[in-house]
Amino acid sequence: MSPELERLKELSLAENLGRLHRLWRTAADAELIPLGLTHPRWTALWKLLRLGDNVSQKVLADALEIELPSLMRTLNQLEDQGYVQRRCCEKDKRARIVSLTPDGIEMLKQMESKIMLVRRNLLAGISQQQLNDFENIMSKISENALATLDKSSA
């Protein structure tokens, strides 16, 4: 196979991964928008839960792989909805700690059932072994990408 054809196949893989991400996100958003949650809001709540709650805004922004100003807008909206609260960090008064409110925890319970339904629907017909293999492959691609980025920034 020619190098150009190989390159086209690689681009197709990248395009398919991007498309898969967009479709998955769209399916999840369709389930969660009726709850008043946009993609940035529900992903921030979900990540906050996974991080263990009571984390700094900076840690949350880094975990979401977004800039702090973007997260600030989202947190303002979540605060207005009563799902999170922020307070000054005792050790560093400049830092703000984000935590879930009881309403936020309740919303997460509703979100979880909807997200799990989307996951079940999207993974229908895929065996656990196939899913494990796919996750391993994605992890390896991510490792390779990070290694490539490290080399280019050195």
N, C-alpha and C positions, 0 to 999 in steps of 0.2 A: 504494500500500500504506500502511496506517495506521502511525503511529509505534509503536503498541503491537505490531503484528505484526512490524515490523522488529526491535524489541527482543527479541521471542521468538525470532526467527531468530538473533540474535546470541548469546543465551543458549544456544541449541541448538549453535552452533559451539563455544562455550566448553566446554559439556558434552561434546561429541564429542572435543575435544582432550584433556580430562581423562580420558575413557574410554579413548582411544587410549593415553595414557601408562600408565594402570593395566594395560591388556591387554598392552602391550609388556613392562612390568616383570614381570607375572605369568608371561609366557612365558619370559623370561630367568631368573627365579627358579626356575622348574620345572626348567630345565636345570642350574642351578648349586647348588641345595640338595643334590643327591647328593654334591657335592664338599665339603660342610660349610661352604658359604658362604651366609650370609643376604644380603639385599639391601644393607644398610649395609656389610657386609664386602666384597662383591665390587665395589661401586661405589667404595669407598675405595681398593682395590687398583688398579682400572682408572684412577681419577683420578691416583693416585700415579705410575703408569706414564706417563700422558699429560703430567704436569707435569715429568717428567724425573728423578724420584726425588730423594732428599736435599733435601726441602723442609720448611719449618717446619710444625708442627701447625696454626698459625693460617692459613697460606696454603692448606693442604689443606682446612681447615674452610670457608674462604671460597669455594674452588673448588667444594666440594660443596654450598654454600649451606645449611650447617647450623651449629648452635651448637657451640662448642669442647667443652663438656661431653659432648655426644652423640658427637662424634668420639673423645673420650678413651675412652669405653666400647668403641667399635668397635676402636680401636687396641690396647687391652688384650687384647681377644679375638684379634686378628690376631697380636699378639706371643705370646700363649699357643699359637697354632697354629704359630708359627715362621715367619710370612710377612713380618713387618716387625720392624725394630729401631729404637729411639729412643736418641738421645744428646743431650747438651747442645750447644748452639750455641757455637762458640769465641768469637764476637763478642758474644753476649748470653747469659749463663749461665742466664737465666730461660727462654729459648726452647728448645724441643726440636725436633731435626731427625729426620724420619722417613725411613727408607730400606728398600728391599726386601732381603730375604735371598735366598740362592740358592733356598731352598724357595719363597719368594714368587714369584720369577721363573719357576720351574717351574710353579707353580699358575697364573700368568698365561697361560702357553702353553696349558694345558688350558682355561682360561676362554675364551681367544680363539677357539679352534675351536668351542666351544659357542655363544658369542655370535654368531659369524659365521653359524652354522647357523640360529639364531633369526632373525637379520636377513634371511638369504636366504628363509626361509619366510614371514616377514611381508611382505616386499617382492615376493613372487612375483606376476607379472602386471603389474607397474608398470615402465614404461619409465624409462630414465635421464633423459630429458627431463622426464617427469612428476615424478620424484623431485627433480630440480633446481628445477623450478617450485615444488613444495611447500616445499622448504627455503628458497627465496627469500621465499615468502609468510610462512613462520614467522619468518624473520629480520625482515621488515618489521613484523609484529605485535609482535615483541619490542622493536624500536626504538620503535614508537609507545607501547608500555606504559611503557618507561623514560622517554620524554619526558613522558608524562602524570604519572608519579610525580615526576619532577624539578619539574614545574610545581606540583604539589600540595604539595611540601615546601618550596618557595621562599617 
